[in-house]
Amino acid sequence: MVKNSDLPLGIICGVYSDPFIWSIVKSFTVFFVGVWLARQCKGMELMPSEPPISNLNL
């Protein structure tokens, strides 16, 4: 007979119910999502350059 803890849902419930392990899982997840997001934003210009003042029609 298959134990409840052997099922994938049982493992997830076991991780979720343990506050220490759940905290570690959340921390690693947020870290790796941040790394992925930083790699996706590579080369993105956050503050576009402004034209020189001499080119503005004042």
C-alpha positions as CSV (number, residue, x, y, z in Angstrom):
1,M,0.0,0.0,0.0
2,V,1.3,3.5,-0.8
3,K,1.9,5.9,2.0
4,N,0.4,9.4,1.9
5,S,3.9,10.8,2.3
6,D,5.1,9.0,-0.8
7,L,2.7,10.8,-3.0
8,P,3.8,14.1,-4.6
9,L,0.9,15.9,-2.8
10,G,2.0,14.4,0.5
11,I,5.5,15.6,0.1
12,I,4.3,19.1,-0.8
13,C,2.0,19.1,2.2
14,G,4.9,18.0,4.4
15,V,7.1,20.8,3.2
16,Y,4.3,23.3,3.6
17,S,3.5,22.2,7.2
18,D,7.1,22.6,8.4
19,P,7.8,26.3,8.9
20,F,11.6,26.0,8.6
21,I,11.6,24.0,5.4
22,W,8.8,26.2,3.9
23,S,10.9,29.3,4.7
24,I,13.9,27.8,2.9
25,V,11.8,26.8,-0.1
26,K,10.3,30.3,-0.4
27,S,13.7,32.0,0.0
28,F,15.3,29.9,-2.8
29,T,12.3,30.4,-5.0
30,V,12.4,34.2,-4.6
31,F,16.2,34.2,-5.1
32,F,16.0,32.2,-8.4
33,V,13.1,34.2,-9.7
34,G,15.1,37.4,-9.0
35,V,18.2,36.0,-10.9
36,W,16.0,35.0,-13.8
37,L,14.3,38.4,-13.9
38,A,17.7,40.2,-13.8
39,R,18.9,38.1,-16.7
40,Q,15.8,38.9,-18.7
41,C,16.3,42.6,-18.1
42,K,19.9,42.6,-19.2
43,G,20.5,45.4,-21.6
44,M,17.2,47.2,-20.8
45,E,17.7,50.9,-20.4
46,L,15.9,52.0,-17.3
47,M,16.6,55.8,-17.7
48,P,16.7,56.8,-21.3
49,S,19.2,59.5,-22.1
50,E,17.8,63.0,-22.5
51,P,18.7,65.2,-25.5
52,P,21.3,67.9,-24.8
53,I,19.9,71.2,-23.7
54,S,21.2,72.9,-26.9
55,N,18.9,70.7,-29.0
56,L,15.8,71.8,-27.2
57,N,13.7,74.6,-28.8
58,L,13.2,77.0,-25.9
